[in-house]
Each structure stands twice: as C-alpha cells, then as structure tokens.
Amino acid sequence: MREVFICDAVRTPVGRYGGSLSAVRTDDLAAIPIRALMERNPDIDWLGVDDVVLGCANQAGEDNRNVARMALLLAGLSETIPGVTVNRLCGSGMDAIGTAARTIRAGEADLIIAGGVESMSRSPFVMGKSDKAFSRSVQMYDTTIGWRFVNKALDKKYGTEAMIETAENIAVDFKINREDQDAFAHWSQAKAHNAQANGSLAREIVPVSIPQRKGNPLLVDTDEHPRKTSLEKLSSLKPILHEGATVTAGNASGVNDGAAALIIASAEAVKKHGLRPLVRVLGMAAAGVLPRIMGMGPVPATQALMKRLGMNLDQMDVIELNEAFAAQALGCMRELGLADDDPRINPLGGAIALGHPLGMSGARLVTTAMHQLQAGGQKTALCTMCIGVGQGISMVIEKI
C-alpha cells in the first residue's frame, strides 16, 4: 500500500448563523478554499487532479446538485476533472479526506482535492409531497439540522431524538454534571480567544471577500462564533430542553457556515508537482453506536483505529475532538481515559467556541491539526468526531 500525504490545507473563517458568510451561496463557499489552494500552489499541473471529494451533510439547497462538482468548476478547475460529494453527516469532511487517502493508497489516483462545506444559514425549508390523491395535507421541514421525513419503523426501534436530547442522554447515562460542562465550554472559549489573539488560527484561514451594495467589499478573515465569556455567565444560562436539564446554548456547538479544502497526494504526485508533504495520513476508521447516544461514537472509532495502527492515545501529541456538546466531549474523553483538562485536546479551541458547520467540521479538524503539527514540535495528531444517527469517525495524521 502506498503512502498518502497532505501537502496543503486551508479553510474559510467559520461564520455565525445568519452572519457574514450567510450571503455566500454554498457552492460558491466551497469554491473559495479550492481556489485558494490553486493560488497557493502555482507549480501544480491542475489538469493532473484525479478527483475532488467534498463532504456535505445537508444537500437540500444550493448544495443539492453534487456540490463538489459545482465548486471545482466555480473555482476554475478544468471541466475534465470529476467531483463527488459524500455524506456521513457531521463526519462528512473527514470522510472525504479518508476516501481520498484510501483511493490514493490503493493506487487508483495520485492527486485529489478533499474537504467539506456547509452553509447552515442557507439551508432551505423543504415540503413533502402528499401521500394521497387530492390531499391538502402537506408537511414542511427545516433542513438546518436534525431529523426530517422520519421513518416510523426506525423511530419505534431506535428513536429519533434531537441532537440536544442525545447530549442530555449522555449527561444522564455517564453522570456528567452541569458544572463540568460549563467549565469545559469556558475552557474552549478561552483557548479560541488566545488562538485568535496570537494568530494561531489565522495561519489556516483564507479570507472571504463579500461584495457590498456600496463601498468596498467586506473582508471576513476571522471566525465569528467565539465569544469571550465567564463561568458566571455560562452558569446563568437556562437549559434548552427543560428545568433540570444541563445542555445550554453556552455548552453546545453552534450552527454555522464554512468550507475547507486539502491537497491529498501520493509520493509520485509529490515528486511530479514539486509538492512539499506536510503530514502523512496513517489511517481512518468509523464505528456505530446507539443513535440515542450518538455523541459517544468517537470512542469505538478511536479504539478501532488505534488497534488497527498498533498505536495508543499516549502517542498522540494533539487531539482534535469535535465538541458537538460539552457533555458529549466529556463523555468520550472519560471513556477513552483522558482527563477533563488534558492539554492535548483542542489546543486552539473546539466547536463550542469555533462553531460546527456540519460538512466542513471534519476537514476543519484535520486542517487545524496539520497546522499545529507544522508550527510546533508535535509529531502525531488524532482527529475524531461524533456523527448523527449514531456513528463516530477518527483519523490519525503524522508530521513528515
């Protein structure tokens, strides 16, 4: 099996729901980091790209017609280059990278652009068709996040609880209290604030220029979701579901917009195009759990990957764990034997602070981890995240 390398990785800022990036179509948003890779790597023969693989979870609006193919054309790549969109919900962006890596490892490609995109601000409402002739009864769904068109048989067998409900299930089942959740959320915000202040996050971000009716374009170059807050403020927030619940808007991830893209290459492509390999993709694994505790998916996925690679968590210098909810993150960390304040976890802040554009997040984790490995003395990073309907996905990368 051939080695697989990541040679460059960039992302847009993460926009708040209804924020600056909400004016950008999803396919245009996906094209931005692809175009940035082309500009940053002028010596590549871009006709040599074998495929473009993007993750996207919604695919009900402007992303509905194979957003990877539309984005590569909008970015200026040749019409001869194919594109495919993959959907493993929250894990889509990471799965896109893993799919590219496996294809190259198997010898069926040499150069692939992989990544992910999501514009949750622009996710449309959809209307179901009537199931009876002449019926005037129709249902409308908000596709931003969560279940729609529920299968009654699946609901009866496994339940179709909302994401927040699954986080509450973890908090109850694994005895994770509100105080610990708020403390973790505060830690995430503090790390993100420091990373923005010292420029650690800026090195992975390509600015987005948004035309205005009057005056110069608006240049968005900073993640919009982070909020400098206090434990007192976080503890004052009311639970989302009911009195006595523990998940709040402050200890949950956001609803966001963003896109990321990476250059995935074989050793042959590195040599042919004069690329500099930055990290090696060691492997990826996915696993399933009960949908009612979908947030625990990173545990079996990580365990399976560690076993496959013959590695353990003590060998990981950076751990990028997607923070869908503080309860979910803490549940996974404790089950994996990690301390609540392990300094390797999300050193630049996690999704509670940075936001969680579903199809982009997995690619964002790998991008962030890669840049950290390049900037510091660390060698190996684990990227892992939970996935709706009860899955987890994990990837390990190693600095060259």
C-alpha positions as a Markdown table, in Angstrom:
| # | Residue | x | y | z |
|---|---|---|---|---|
| 1 | Met | 0.0 | 0.0 | 0.0 |
| 2 | Arg | 1.3 | 3.5 | -0.9 |
| 3 | Glu | 1.9 | 6.3 | 1.5 |
| 4 | Val | -0.6 | 9.3 | 1.4 |
| 5 | Phe | 0.4 | 12.9 | 2.2 |
| 6 | Ile | -1.4 | 16.1 | 2.9 |
| 7 | Cys | 0.5 | 18.9 | 1.1 |
| 8 | Asp | -1.6 | 21.9 | 1.9 |
| 9 | Ala | -4.8 | 22.8 | 3.7 |
| 10 | Val | -6.9 | 25.9 | 4.1 |
| 11 | Arg | -10.3 | 26.9 | 5.2 |
| 12 | Thr | -12.6 | 29.9 | 5.3 |
| 13 | Pro | -13.5 | 31.5 | 8.6 |
| 14 | Val | -16.4 | 29.9 | 10.3 |
| 15 | Gly | -19.4 | 32.2 | 10.1 |
| 16 | Arg | -22.2 | 32.6 | 12.6 |
| 17 | Tyr | -25.7 | 31.6 | 11.8 |
| 18 | Gly | -27.1 | 34.5 | 9.7 |
| 19 | Gly | -23.7 | 36.1 | 9.9 |
| 20 | Ser | -21.2 | 37.5 | 7.3 |
| 21 | Leu | -21.0 | 34.3 | 5.3 |
| 22 | Ser | -24.7 | 33.8 | 5.1 |
| 23 | Ala | -24.6 | 36.0 | 2.0 |
| 24 | Val | -22.5 | 33.4 | 0.1 |
| 25 | Arg | -24.1 | 30.6 | -1.8 |
| 26 | Thr | -23.0 | 27.1 | -0.6 |
| 27 | Asp | -21.4 | 26.2 | -3.9 |
| 28 | Asp | -19.5 | 29.5 | -4.0 |
| 29 | Leu | -18.4 | 29.0 | -0.4 |
| 30 | Ala | -17.0 | 25.5 | -1.3 |
| 31 | Ala | -15.1 | 27.0 | -4.3 |
| 32 | Ile | -13.2 | 29.6 | -2.1 |
| 33 | Pro | -10.7 | 27.2 | -0.4 |
| 34 | Ile | -10.2 | 25.2 | -3.6 |
| 35 | Arg | -9.4 | 28.4 | -5.5 |
| 36 | Ala | -7.0 | 29.4 | -2.6 |
| 37 | Leu | -5.1 | 26.1 | -3.0 |
| 38 | Met | -4.7 | 26.8 | -6.7 |
| 39 | Glu | -3.3 | 30.2 | -6.0 |
| 40 | Arg | -1.0 | 29.0 | -3.2 |
| 41 | Asn | 0.4 | 26.2 | -5.4 |
| 42 | Pro | 1.0 | 27.7 | -8.9 |
| 43 | Asp | 3.5 | 25.0 | -9.9 |
| 44 | Ile | 0.9 | 22.2 | -9.8 |
| 45 | Asp | -0.4 | 21.0 | -13.1 |
| 46 | Trp | -4.0 | 21.3 | -12.1 |
| 47 | Leu | -5.1 | 19.2 | -15.1 |
| 48 | Gly | -3.5 | 16.3 | -13.1 |
| 49 | Val | -6.1 | 16.4 | -10.4 |
| 50 | Asp | -7.8 | 13.0 | -10.4 |
| 51 | Asp | -10.9 | 13.9 | -8.4 |
| 52 | Val | -12.4 | 16.4 | -6.0 |
| 53 | Val | -14.1 | 14.9 | -2.9 |
| 54 | Leu | -16.2 | 17.1 | -0.6 |
| 55 | Gly | -18.3 | 16.3 | 2.4 |
| 56 | Cys | -21.7 | 18.0 | 2.8 |
| 57 | Ala | -24.4 | 17.0 | 5.2 |
| 58 | Asn | -27.5 | 18.9 | 4.0 |
| 59 | Gln | -27.6 | 18.8 | 0.2 |
| 60 | Ala | -31.2 | 20.2 | 0.1 |
| 61 | Gly | -30.5 | 23.7 | -1.2 |
| 62 | Glu | -27.7 | 25.2 | -3.3 |
| 63 | Asp | -25.6 | 22.2 | -2.4 |
| 64 | Asn | -28.1 | 19.7 | -3.9 |
| 65 | Arg | -26.6 | 19.0 | -7.3 |
| 66 | Asn | -23.2 | 17.5 | -6.3 |
| 67 | Val | -21.7 | 20.5 | -4.7 |
| 68 | Ala | -18.1 | 19.1 | -5.2 |
| 69 | Arg | -18.5 | 19.2 | -8.9 |
| 70 | Met | -20.1 | 22.6 | -9.0 |
| 71 | Ala | -17.4 | 24.0 | -6.6 |
| 72 | Leu | -14.5 | 22.8 | -8.7 |
| 73 | Leu | -15.9 | 24.4 | -11.8 |
| 74 | Leu | -16.6 | 27.6 | -10.0 |
| 75 | Ala | -13.1 | 27.6 | -8.6 |
| 76 | Gly | -11.6 | 27.4 | -12.1 |
| 77 | Leu | -10.6 | 23.8 | -12.4 |
| 78 | Ser | -11.0 | 22.1 | -15.7 |
| 79 | Glu | -14.3 | 20.6 | -16.7 |
| 80 | Thr | -12.4 | 17.4 | -17.3 |
| 81 | Ile | -11.9 | 16.9 | -13.6 |
| 82 | Pro | -14.7 | 14.9 | -11.8 |
| 83 | Gly | -16.1 | 15.6 | -8.4 |
| 84 | Val | -18.1 | 13.7 | -5.8 |
| 85 | Thr | -20.0 | 14.7 | -2.7 |
| 86 | Val | -20.0 | 12.4 | 0.3 |
| 87 | Asn | -22.4 | 12.4 | 3.2 |
| 88 | Arg | -21.6 | 11.0 | 6.6 |
| 89 | Leu | -23.4 | 13.8 | 8.3 |
| 90 | Cys | -21.1 | 15.6 | 10.8 |
| 91 | Gly | -18.2 | 13.3 | 9.7 |
| 92 | Ser | -18.5 | 14.1 | 6.0 |
| 93 | Gly | -15.5 | 16.4 | 5.7 |
| 94 | Met | -13.2 | 13.9 | 7.4 |
| 95 | Asp | -14.7 | 11.0 | 5.4 |
| 96 | Ala | -13.9 | 12.9 | 2.2 |
| 97 | Ile | -10.2 | 13.1 | 3.3 |
| 98 | Gly | -10.3 | 9.4 | 4.2 |
| 99 | Thr | -11.9 | 8.5 | 0.9 |
| 100 | Ala | -9.2 | 10.4 | -1.0 |
| 101 | Ala | -6.5 | 8.8 | 1.1 |
| 102 | Arg | -7.8 | 5.3 | 0.5 |
| 103 | Thr | -8.1 | 5.8 | -3.2 |
| 104 | Ile | -4.5 | 7.0 | -3.5 |
| 105 | Arg | -3.3 | 4.2 | -1.2 |
| 106 | Ala | -5.0 | 1.7 | -3.4 |
| 107 | Gly | -3.2 | 3.1 | -6.5 |
| 108 | Glu | -6.3 | 4.4 | -8.2 |
| 109 | Ala | -5.4 | 8.1 | -8.0 |
| 110 | Asp | -2.4 | 10.3 | -7.3 |
| 111 | Leu | -3.7 | 13.8 | -6.6 |
| 112 | Ile | -7.1 | 14.6 | -5.1 |
| 113 | Ile | -8.6 | 17.7 | -3.5 |
| 114 | Ala | -10.7 | 16.8 | -0.5 |
| 115 | Gly | -12.6 | 18.8 | 2.1 |
| 116 | Gly | -16.1 | 19.9 | 3.1 |
| 117 | Val | -18.6 | 22.6 | 3.1 |
| 118 | Glu | -21.8 | 23.6 | 4.9 |
| 119 | Ser | -23.9 | 26.7 | 4.9 |
| 120 | Met | -26.4 | 26.1 | 7.7 |
| 121 | Ser | -27.6 | 29.7 | 7.3 |
| 122 | Arg | -28.8 | 29.0 | 3.8 |
| 123 | Ser | -30.3 | 25.5 | 4.5 |
| 124 | Pro | -33.8 | 25.7 | 3.0 |
| 125 | Phe | -37.2 | 24.6 | 4.2 |
| 126 | Val | -38.5 | 21.6 | 2.2 |
| 127 | Met | -42.0 | 20.5 | 1.7 |
| 128 | Gly | -43.1 | 16.8 | 1.4 |
| 129 | Lys | -45.5 | 15.6 | -1.2 |
| 130 | Ser | -49.0 | 14.5 | -0.2 |
| 131 | Asp | -49.2 | 10.7 | 0.1 |
| 132 | Lys | -52.8 | 10.6 | -1.1 |
| 133 | Ala | -54.5 | 11.9 | -4.2 |
| 134 | Phe | -56.1 | 15.3 | -3.9 |
| 135 | Ser | -54.8 | 15.6 | -0.3 |
| 136 | Arg | -54.3 | 19.1 | 1.0 |
| 137 | Ser | -52.2 | 17.9 | 3.9 |
| 138 | Val | -48.5 | 18.7 | 3.5 |
| 139 | Gln | -45.6 | 18.9 | 5.9 |
| 140 | Met | -42.7 | 21.4 | 5.8 |
| 141 | Tyr | -39.3 | 20.7 | 7.4 |
| 142 | Asp | -36.4 | 23.0 | 8.3 |
| 143 | Thr | -33.3 | 21.3 | 6.9 |
| 144 | Thr | -30.7 | 23.2 | 9.0 |
| 145 | Ile | -30.1 | 20.3 | 11.3 |
| 146 | Gly | -31.7 | 17.1 | 12.6 |
| 147 | Trp | -34.4 | 14.7 | 11.6 |
| 148 | Arg | -37.0 | 15.1 | 8.8 |
| 149 | Phe | -39.1 | 12.7 | 6.9 |
| 150 | Val | -38.9 | 10.3 | 9.9 |
| 151 | Asn | -39.3 | 6.6 | 9.3 |
| 152 | Lys | -41.8 | 5.3 | 11.8 |
| 153 | Ala | -40.2 | 1.9 | 11.9 |
| 154 | Leu | -36.8 | 3.3 | 12.7 |
| 155 | Asp | -38.3 | 5.7 | 15.3 |
| 156 | Lys | -40.0 | 2.7 | 17.0 |
| 157 | Lys | -36.8 | 0.6 | 17.0 |
| 158 | Tyr | -34.2 | 3.2 | 17.9 |
| 159 | Gly | -35.9 | 6.5 | 18.5 |
| 160 | Thr | -35.3 | 9.7 | 16.6 |
| 161 | Glu | -34.2 | 12.1 | 19.3 |
| 162 | Ala | -32.9 | 15.5 | 18.5 |
| 163 | Met | -29.2 | 16.1 | 18.9 |
| 164 | Ile | -29.7 | 18.1 | 22.1 |
| 165 | Glu | -31.7 | 15.2 | 23.5 |
| 166 | Thr | -28.8 | 12.8 | 22.7 |
| 167 | Ala | -26.4 | 15.0 | 24.6 |
| 168 | Glu | -28.8 | 15.0 | 27.6 |
| 169 | Asn | -28.9 | 11.2 | 27.4 |
| 170 | Ile | -25.1 | 11.1 | 27.7 |
| 171 | Ala | -25.1 | 13.6 | 30.6 |
| 172 | Val | -27.5 | 11.3 | 32.5 |
| 173 | Asp | -26.1 | 7.9 | 31.5 |
| 174 | Phe | -22.5 | 8.9 | 32.1 |
| 175 | Lys | -23.2 | 11.2 | 35.1 |
| 176 | Ile | -21.8 | 14.4 | 33.6 |
| 177 | Asn | -22.9 | 17.4 | 35.7 |
| 178 | Arg | -23.7 | 20.9 | 34.5 |
| 179 | Glu | -20.7 | 22.5 | 36.3 |
| 180 | Asp | -18.3 | 20.3 | 34.4 |
| 181 | Gln | -20.0 | 21.0 | 31.1 |
| 182 | Asp | -19.8 | 24.8 | 31.7 |
| 183 | Ala | -16.2 | 24.6 | 32.8 |
| 184 | Phe | -15.3 | 22.7 | 29.6 |
| 185 | Ala | -17.2 | 25.2 | 27.5 |
| 186 | His | -15.4 | 28.1 | 29.2 |
| 187 | Trp | -12.1 | 26.4 | 28.5 |
| 188 | Ser | -12.9 | 26.0 | 24.8 |
| 189 | Gln | -13.8 | 29.7 | 24.5 |
| 190 | Ala | -10.6 | 30.8 | 26.4 |
| 191 | Lys | -8.4 | 28.7 | 24.1 |
| 192 | Ala | -10.1 | 30.0 | 21.0 |
| 193 | His | -9.7 | 33.6 | 22.2 |
| 194 | Asn | -6.0 | 33.1 | 22.8 |
| 195 | Ala | -5.5 | 31.4 | 19.4 |
| 196 | Gln | -7.2 | 34.4 | 17.7 |
| 197 | Ala | -5.1 | 36.8 | 19.7 |
| 198 | Asn | -1.8 | 35.2 | 18.9 |
| 199 | Gly | -2.5 | 34.4 | 15.3 |
| 200 | Ser | -2.5 | 30.6 | 15.6 |
| 201 | Leu | -5.9 | 30.3 | 13.8 |
| 202 | Ala | -5.1 | 32.9 | 11.2 |
| 203 | Arg | -2.5 | 30.7 | 9.5 |
| 204 | Glu | -5.1 | 28.2 | 8.3 |
| 205 | Ile | -7.7 | 30.7 | 7.2 |
| 206 | Val | -8.2 | 32.2 | 3.7 |
| 207 | Pro | -10.2 | 35.5 | 3.8 |
| 208 | Val | -13.6 | 35.7 | 2.1 |
| 209 | Ser | -14.4 | 38.8 | 0.2 |
| 210 | Ile | -18.1 | 39.7 | 0.1 |
| 211 | Pro | -19.3 | 42.4 | -2.3 |
| 212 | Gln | -21.4 | 45.2 | -0.8 |
| 213 | Arg | -24.0 | 47.4 | -2.4 |
| 214 | Lys | -22.0 | 50.5 | -1.6 |
| 215 | Gly | -18.3 | 50.8 | -0.8 |
| 216 | Asn | -15.5 | 48.3 | -0.6 |
| 217 | Pro | -16.2 | 44.6 | -0.3 |
| 218 | Leu | -16.5 | 43.2 | 3.2 |
| 219 | Leu | -13.4 | 41.0 | 4.1 |
| 220 | Val | -14.1 | 38.2 | 6.5 |
| 221 | Asp | -10.9 | 36.8 | 7.9 |
| 222 | Thr | -11.8 | 35.8 | 11.4 |
| 223 | Asp | -14.0 | 33.1 | 12.9 |
| 224 | Glu | -17.2 | 34.8 | 14.0 |
| 225 | His | -18.6 | 32.3 | 16.6 |
| 226 | Pro | -16.1 | 32.6 | 19.5 |
| 227 | Arg | -17.5 | 34.6 | 22.5 |
| 228 | Lys | -15.3 | 35.8 | 25.4 |
| 229 | Thr | -17.4 | 34.8 | 28.3 |
| 230 | Ser | -17.2 | 33.8 | 32.0 |
| 231 | Leu | -18.2 | 30.8 | 34.1 |
| 232 | Glu | -20.7 | 33.0 | 35.8 |
| 233 | Lys | -22.4 | 33.9 | 32.5 |
| 234 | Leu | -22.4 | 30.3 | 31.3 |
| 235 | Ser | -23.8 | 29.0 | 34.6 |
| 236 | Ser | -26.7 | 31.6 | 34.3 |
| 237 | Leu | -28.0 | 30.3 | 31.0 |
| 238 | Lys | -31.2 | 28.3 | 31.1 |
| 239 | Pro | -31.3 | 24.6 | 29.8 |
| 240 | Ile | -32.6 | 24.3 | 26.3 |
| 241 | Leu | -35.0 | 21.3 | 26.9 |
| 242 | His | -36.5 | 21.6 | 30.4 |
| 243 | Glu | -35.9 | 22.5 | 34.0 |
| 244 | Gly | -33.2 | 20.3 | 35.5 |
| 245 | Ala | -31.5 | 19.6 | 32.1 |
| 246 | Thr | -27.9 | 20.5 | 31.6 |
| 247 | Val | -27.3 | 21.4 | 27.9 |
| 248 | Thr | -27.4 | 25.1 | 27.2 |
| 249 | Ala | -26.6 | 27.4 | 24.3 |
| 250 | Gly | -23.3 | 28.0 | 26.0 |
| 251 | Asn | -22.1 | 24.5 | 26.3 |
| 252 | Ala | -23.2 | 23.3 | 22.9 |
| 253 | Ser | -21.6 | 23.9 | 19.5 |
| 254 | Gly | -23.0 | 26.4 | 17.1 |
| 255 | Val | -25.0 | 26.4 | 13.8 |
| 256 | Asn | -22.5 | 27.8 | 11.3 |
| 257 | Asp | -21.2 | 28.3 | 7.8 |
| 258 | Gly | -17.8 | 27.4 | 6.3 |
| 259 | Ala | -15.7 | 25.4 | 3.9 |
| 260 | Ala | -12.2 | 23.7 | 3.9 |
| 261 | Ala | -10.1 | 22.1 | 1.2 |
| 262 | Leu | -6.9 | 20.0 | 1.3 |
| 263 | Ile | -4.4 | 18.6 | -1.2 |
| 264 | Ile | -4.0 | 14.9 | -0.8 |
| 265 | Ala | -1.2 | 13.3 | -2.8 |
| 266 | Ser | 0.8 | 10.2 | -3.4 |
| 267 | Ala | 4.7 | 10.1 | -3.3 |
| 268 | Glu | 4.6 | 10.1 | -7.1 |
| 269 | Ala | 2.4 | 13.2 | -7.2 |
| 270 | Val | 4.6 | 15.0 | -4.7 |
| 271 | Lys | 7.6 | 14.4 | -6.9 |
| 272 | Lys | 5.8 | 15.2 | -10.2 |
| 273 | His | 4.3 | 18.5 | -9.0 |
| 274 | Gly | 7.1 | 19.6 | -6.7 |
| 275 | Leu | 4.9 | 19.5 | -3.6 |
| 276 | Arg | 6.1 | 19.6 | -0.1 |
| 277 | Pro | 4.4 | 16.8 | 2.0 |
| 278 | Leu | 3.5 | 18.2 | 5.4 |
| 279 | Val | 1.8 | 15.2 | 7.1 |
| 280 | Arg | 1.2 | 11.6 | 6.4 |
| 281 | Val | -2.3 | 10.1 | 6.7 |
| 282 | Leu | -1.9 | 7.0 | 8.8 |
| 283 | Gly | -5.5 | 5.8 | 8.7 |
| 284 | Met | -9.2 | 6.4 | 9.3 |
| 285 | Ala | -11.9 | 4.3 | 11.0 |
| 286 | Ala | -15.6 | 4.7 | 11.6 |
| 287 | Ala | -17.9 | 2.9 | 14.1 |
| 288 | Gly | -21.5 | 2.8 | 15.2 |
| 289 | Val | -23.3 | 3.4 | 18.5 |
| 290 | Leu | -26.9 | 3.6 | 19.6 |
| 291 | Pro | -28.5 | 6.7 | 18.0 |
| 292 | Arg | -29.7 | 7.9 | 21.4 |
| 293 | Ile | -26.1 | 8.4 | 22.5 |
| 294 | Met | -24.7 | 9.3 | 19.1 |
| 295 | Gly | -22.1 | 11.6 | 20.7 |
| 296 | Met | -20.2 | 8.6 | 22.1 |
| 297 | Gly | -19.2 | 7.5 | 18.5 |
| 298 | Pro | -15.6 | 8.7 | 18.8 |
| 299 | Val | -14.9 | 6.1 | 21.5 |
| 300 | Pro | -15.3 | 2.9 | 19.4 |
| 301 | Ala | -14.0 | 4.6 | 16.3 |
| 302 | Thr | -10.8 | 5.7 | 18.0 |
| 303 | Gln | -10.4 | 2.3 | 19.7 |
| 304 | Ala | -10.7 | 0.6 | 16.4 |
| 305 | Leu | -8.2 | 2.9 | 14.7 |
| 306 | Met | -5.7 | 2.6 | 17.5 |
| 307 | Lys | -5.9 | -1.2 | 17.3 |
| 308 | Arg | -5.5 | -1.1 | 13.5 |
| 309 | Leu | -2.5 | 1.2 | 13.6 |
| 310 | Gly | -0.9 | -0.5 | 16.6 |
| 311 | Met | -0.9 | 2.8 | 18.5 |
| 312 | Asn | -2.3 | 4.2 | 21.6 |
| 313 | Leu | -3.5 | 7.6 | 22.9 |
| 314 | Asp | -0.3 | 8.3 | 24.8 |
| 315 | Gln | 1.4 | 8.6 | 21.4 |
| 316 | Met | -0.9 | 11.4 | 20.3 |
| 317 | Asp | 0.6 | 14.9 | 20.7 |
| 318 | Val | -2.6 | 16.7 | 19.6 |
| 319 | Ile | -6.2 | 15.5 | 19.9 |
| 320 | Glu | -8.8 | 17.4 | 17.9 |
| 321 | Leu | -12.1 | 16.2 | 19.3 |
| 322 | Asn | -15.1 | 17.9 | 17.8 |
| 323 | Glu | -17.2 | 19.4 | 20.6 |
| 324 | Ala | -20.8 | 18.9 | 19.5 |
| 325 | Phe | -21.7 | 19.3 | 23.1 |
| 326 | Ala | -19.6 | 19.6 | 26.3 |
| 327 | Ala | -21.5 | 16.6 | 27.7 |
| 328 | Gln | -20.6 | 14.6 | 24.6 |
| 329 | Ala | -17.0 | 15.6 | 24.6 |
| 330 | Leu | -16.5 | 14.9 | 28.3 |
| 331 | Gly | -18.3 | 11.6 | 27.9 |
| 332 | Cys | -15.9 | 10.5 | 25.2 |
| 333 | Met | -12.8 | 11.8 | 26.9 |
| 334 | Arg | -13.6 | 10.0 | 30.1 |
| 335 | Glu | -14.4 | 6.7 | 28.4 |
| 336 | Leu | -11.1 | 7.0 | 26.5 |
| 337 | Gly | -9.2 | 7.6 | 29.7 |
| 338 | Leu | -8.4 | 11.2 | 29.1 |
| 339 | Ala | -8.5 | 13.9 | 31.8 |
| 340 | Asp | -11.1 | 16.7 | 31.5 |
| 341 | Asp | -8.2 | 19.2 | 31.2 |
| 342 | Asp | -5.8 | 17.2 | 29.0 |
| 343 | Pro | -3.8 | 20.0 | 27.3 |
| 344 | Arg | -3.6 | 18.0 | 24.1 |
| 345 | Ile | -7.4 | 18.4 | 23.5 |
| 346 | Asn | -8.4 | 21.2 | 21.1 |
| 347 | Pro | -5.4 | 23.5 | 22.0 |
| 348 | Leu | -6.9 | 26.2 | 19.8 |
| 349 | Gly | -10.5 | 25.8 | 21.0 |
| 350 | Gly | -13.2 | 23.4 | 19.7 |
| 351 | Ala | -16.6 | 23.6 | 18.1 |
| 352 | Ile | -18.2 | 25.1 | 21.2 |
| 353 | Ala | -16.1 | 28.2 | 20.5 |
| 354 | Leu | -15.3 | 27.9 | 16.8 |
| 355 | Gly | -18.6 | 26.6 | 15.6 |
| 356 | His | -19.7 | 23.4 | 13.8 |
| 357 | Pro | -20.6 | 23.7 | 10.0 |
| 358 | Leu | -21.6 | 20.1 | 9.7 |
| 359 | Gly | -20.0 | 19.0 | 6.4 |
| 360 | Met | -16.9 | 21.2 | 6.9 |
| 361 | Ser | -16.0 | 20.3 | 10.5 |
| 362 | Gly | -14.2 | 17.1 | 9.9 |
| 363 | Ala | -12.0 | 18.8 | 7.3 |
| 364 | Arg | -11.5 | 21.7 | 9.7 |
| 365 | Leu | -10.3 | 19.4 | 12.4 |
| 366 | Val | -7.7 | 17.8 | 10.1 |
| 367 | Thr | -6.7 | 21.3 | 8.8 |
| 368 | Thr | -6.3 | 22.7 | 12.3 |
| 369 | Ala | -4.3 | 19.6 | 13.5 |
| 370 | Met | -2.0 | 19.7 | 10.5 |
| 371 | His | -1.1 | 23.4 | 11.0 |
| 372 | Gln | -0.5 | 22.8 | 14.7 |
| 373 | Leu | 1.9 | 20.0 | 13.9 |
| 374 | Gln | 3.7 | 22.2 | 11.5 |
| 375 | Ala | 4.0 | 25.1 | 13.9 |
| 376 | Gly | 5.2 | 23.2 | 16.9 |
| 377 | Gly | 7.4 | 20.2 | 18.0 |
| 378 | Gln | 4.5 | 17.7 | 18.0 |
| 379 | Lys | 4.5 | 14.8 | 15.6 |
| 380 | Thr | 1.2 | 12.9 | 15.7 |
| 381 | Ala | -2.5 | 14.1 | 15.9 |
| 382 | Leu | -5.8 | 12.3 | 16.4 |
| 383 | Cys | -8.9 | 13.9 | 14.8 |
| 384 | Thr | -12.2 | 12.4 | 15.9 |
| 385 | Met | -15.9 | 13.4 | 16.0 |
| 386 | Cys | -19.4 | 12.1 | 16.6 |
| 387 | Ile | -22.0 | 11.7 | 13.9 |
| 388 | Gly | -25.8 | 11.9 | 13.9 |
| 389 | Val | -27.8 | 8.6 | 13.9 |
| 390 | Gly | -25.1 | 7.0 | 16.0 |
| 391 | Gln | -21.6 | 6.9 | 14.5 |
| 392 | Gly | -18.1 | 8.1 | 15.1 |
| 393 | Ile | -15.1 | 8.7 | 12.9 |
| 394 | Ser | -11.4 | 9.1 | 13.7 |
| 395 | Met | -8.2 | 9.8 | 11.7 |
| 396 | Val | -4.5 | 9.9 | 12.6 |
| 397 | Ile | -2.0 | 12.1 | 10.8 |
| 398 | Glu | 1.8 | 12.2 | 11.4 |
| 399 | Lys | 4.1 | 15.1 | 10.6 |
| 400 | Ile | 6.8 | 14.3 | 8.0 |
